[in-house]
Amino acid sequence: MGRSISDNFKKRFGDPERIEIKFETGKLSPSDEAYRDEKTTAAYVDILRNLLGREPTHEEIVGKVDISKKLLIAKRKVAKGKVI
């Protein structure tokens, strides 16, 4: 049987965790909010690019296309030693 999510998290990041996540609690100015949204979107696209092994399409970025099956196929190719 597999490990629980919290056990996997503790294994990867230590117990107590070596990372700390903080969220902004105050109101941001419109320019700061736009900057944050731009950086968040860029990070999201980078994550998709790394998971898919290619540049994601617009439909994949906005969530119109389910990429879970594509990720499973890519994972199987890596497991078999094929290059994506």
N, C-alpha and C positions, 0 to 999 in steps of 0.2 A: 504494500500500500504506500501511497505517496505521503510526503510530509504536508503538514498544514501550511497555510499561507504565512502565518506568523512565524512558524519555525523556519521557513525558507527565508523570510525577511531577516530574522535574527542571524541566520547562518551567513547571509551575504553582507550585512551591515553591522554585525556585532550586537552584543547585549550588555550594556545599553547601546543603542544605535549610535553610529559614528556620524550620522547625518542629521541635520535639523531642517525642518521645512517650516518656513514662515510665510504667512499670507498678509498682504496689505490690508490694514483695517480702516485707514483713513480715506477721506474723499480725495480723489486725484483731480488735477486740473485737466481740461480737455486735451492739451498737448501731451501731458504725461500719460494719460489714458491711451491716446492714439499710439504713442511710442511703445507702451507695454503691449498693446494688442498686436502691433507689428512684430515685435520680438517673439511673442507667444506663437503667432502664426508661422514665423520662420522656423522656430524650434519644432513645431508640429510637422511641418513639411520635411525637415531634416530627419526626424524620427521615421516618417513614412519612407523616405528615400533609403534609409539604412535597412529598414525591415524588408522592403521590396527588392532592394538591390538594383534599383533603377529610379528614374525620375517619375514621381507619381503624376497621374493625370488629374485634371481639374475635378472630374467626377469623384475620384478617389479622395481628393483633399476635402471636398465639401461633404462627403459621406453618402453620395448617391449610389456608389458601388460598394458592395460588401467585399472587403479585401481578405476576410478570414480564410477563405478557400485558397486564395493566391499565396497567402503566408504558409499554409500547410504544404502546398506544392513546393514552394521554395525551400522549406525546412527539409522535406524529403530528399530534394536534389542535393542539398548540402550533406545530409546523412549518408547518401550513396557516394559521396565524393565528387559529384559533378560540380562544375563551376557555374554560377548563375550569371 
